[in-house]
Amino acid sequence: MKSGWRKWAWLALFCCTSAVRAETVRIAVGEWPPYISEALPNQGFLCQVVREAFAQSGLDVSFHFYPWAQAYQLTQEGRYVVTMPWFRSREREQHFYFSATLGDFTTRLFMLVGSPQVNLGELKDQPVGVTRGYFYGDGFAARQAGLTLEWSDSDEESMGKLLDGRIHYLVMDEQVAQTLFQQAISRHPQSLALTSAADPIWSQPGYLLMRKADPEARRLMLLFNAGLHKLERSGRVARIWQQ
């Protein structure tokens, strides 16, 4: 009799443990420090926002790192339900639900202090550093034919060209530029300082994308949005962005 009760007690405990085990949302991402990176605390501050928003609804999160194009493709194919962060486009709207906004991502024209302060429209013959695979907004695209572009395969390479004096201007997300500058400055004269044009080139909200074809997508979107709104009302999102 005792062994029988013990058996049922263990079974009940197992069932209770299984019942409270949190669902895990798997999210496809790429490297984009300081927003997202395997090497950063909490995998970057944007991952922390998303993790805490889902946690408000009792969901866990795991982030899976790929090149950006592959992260998007794997989600579109159904290997993942969620990928982030992405900007809104007509093509993406056909395949994905868009979450509430994660925040605004701002792109600026950067230069070192001492270089002439100009806006993008004033540059003609001066090469401007840009990174392959990025979209810098419709305004930049409209001016692109009149610019001399210096292409790089990564933001790190583009920042290196600026610090080495091979270019005097580059276009980059403001958070990324400041992070890369601080990481690289130890290898360069400490008198160097980074500045930017007053007017942003582009500023757009970023979103989680949830694959419409997946039956769980809409539920996950609603749960995430509810959690994110709680964090916003408490001021937590603003504090994470400002860390």
Secondary structure, DSSP 8 states (H G I E B T S, - for coil): -HHHHHHHHHHHHHHHHHHHS--EEEEEE--BTTTB-TTSGGGSHHHHHHHHHHHTTT-EEEEEE--HHHHHHHHHHTS-SEEEEE---HHHHHHEEE-S--EEEEEEEEEETTS----GGG-SSSEEEEETT----HHHHHHGGGSEEEEESSHHHHHHHHHTTS-SEEEEEHHHHHHHHHHHGGGS-TT--EEE-SS-SEEEEEEEEEETTSTTHHHHHHHHHHHHHHHHHHTHHHHHHH-
